[in-house]
Amino acid sequence: MEFSFSNPLWRWDKRRELWTFVSLSEDASDKIAAATERFTHGFGSVRVEATVGGSTWRTSIFPSDDAYILPIKKAVREAEGLELDAPVVGKVRLVDLQER
């Protein structure tokens, strides 16, 4: 299953270091939650392959208030010229769907 997104890059303010995320849509998050009910990992995370521009990497998305959030690492921010509060266009593909 694959889901596209186009949402602003935001900073997580719980840490001193710069941790940035993109929120997936509520609709996509609802579909992901339904599809992965038996396949989540620690903290309810779901493993994905993420693509933004020419960068593709494996990571996990995490449940938040109303949506899953995708961490955007520094190497991707730099390679793709991403800035805080600017839209990030990309996609996530669910991977490693093995029953836990």
N, C-alpha and C positions, 0 to 999 in steps of 0.2 A: 504494500500500500504506500502511496506517495501523496504528499500534501504540499502545496505551494503556499508561500507567504510573501507579504509585502507590508512590513510593519517597522516602526522606528526602533533603532538601537538604543537601549537604555542601560543605565548604570545601576548595579546592585549596591546599595549604600550600607550594607551590613559589614563590609570589610574595608580595610584601609586601601588594599590593593584595588586596582581597576578591574572589576569583573563586569562584563557586559553580556546582555541577553537580548533576544528578540522573542516576543510573545507570539505564539501561534493563534489563529482565530478560535473563537469559542466553538464554532461549528466543527472545525478540524479536530479540536481537542476532544469534543464529545465523541467523534468517530474513533479517534485513537483510543480513548478510554474504553469504549465498547469493544474494540478489536483486540485490546491487549489485557483485558481483565485478568487473565491467568498467566500473563507473561511479564509482569513487572519485576523490577529488581529493587535494590535498596532505595529507600525514600520514595517509592512509587515510580522510579525512573523507567524509561523505555529506551532501548538502544536504537539508534538511527544512523543513517548515512546522510550527512547534510551537504548541500551544495549552495554556494553563494558565488556568483560570477564564475571564475575559473578555478575556484578552490572547492575541493571535496574532501571531507574527513569523516571519521567515525567518532561518535560521541553519544551522549544520552540527553534526552529531554526530561524535564522534571515538572510534576504537577505544581501549579501555583493556585492562586485564588480562583480564577475563572478559566484558565487556559494553561496549556503546557508552555514551558519556556525553554528556549534553545540557547546554551552558552555559546558566545562567539569569541574564540580565542584571539590573542594578540596577533599571532602570525596571519590569521585570516583578515583581521581588521586592517593590518598594514598592507597585505597583498592586494586587497580589494578597495583600499582607500575609504574605509567606512568611518563615519563620524557619529558621535553621540547625537541622538534625536533625529538623525536622518534616516529615511526609509532604507531598509535592507530587503532586497528581493532574492528569494531562493526557494529551496524545496528540501523536505526531509523525506526519507524513505525508511520505513520500519524494517529492522533487521533482527536476526537472532530471536525469532519468535519461538521459543522453546518453553514448554509448560514448566512452571516452578512448583 
